Amino acid sequence: MRTQKFGKLDLIGYLNVKKIGGYEGLQNLLNNHGINYEKDTISASYGKFGGGQVYENGDSVIISSYSRLVKPRWIGLRELYVYRLYIISKGDYQKIKSKLPIQQQ
């Protein structure tokens, strides 16, 4: 998938977030292993982007959260979904890869 903000994202697989205690559990896992991460957001229509997905982007790995629906009054969009992204380095991802319940693509 190609995004305007992050460029090309290659899907690695799907993360079962419930098995690690939700996104709070993901943050705790990252913090417990001393992994610095960035948070960002991306908006997309439903079906073009999804939550619980793990992407590779150059030297980074991006984990997407499930979305929340936004209905802006001033934009003529029917459905706009906002996803929170957790961005970590590939090296840090390799450290915790075995602890993440990921279904490979």
Secondary structure as GFF3:
##gff-version 3
##sequence-region A 1 105
A	DSSP	beta_strand	2	3	.	.	.	ID=ss1
A	DSSP	beta_strand	7	8	.	.	.	ID=ss2
A	DSSP	beta_strand	10	15	.	.	.	ID=ss3
A	DSSP	three_ten_helix	17	20	.	.	.	ID=ss4
A	DSSP	alpha_helix	22	32	.	.	.	ID=ss5
A	DSSP	beta_strand	38	44	.	.	.	ID=ss6
A	DSSP	beta_strand	53	57	.	.	.	ID=ss7
A	DSSP	beta_strand	60	64	.	.	.	ID=ss8
A	DSSP	beta_strand	68	70	.	.	.	ID=ss9
A	DSSP	beta_strand	80	89	.	.	.	ID=ss10
A	DSSP	alpha_helix	90	96	.	.	.	ID=ss11
A	DSSP	three_ten_helix	97	99	.	.	.	ID=ss12
A	DSSP	beta_strand	102	104	.	.	.	ID=ss13
###
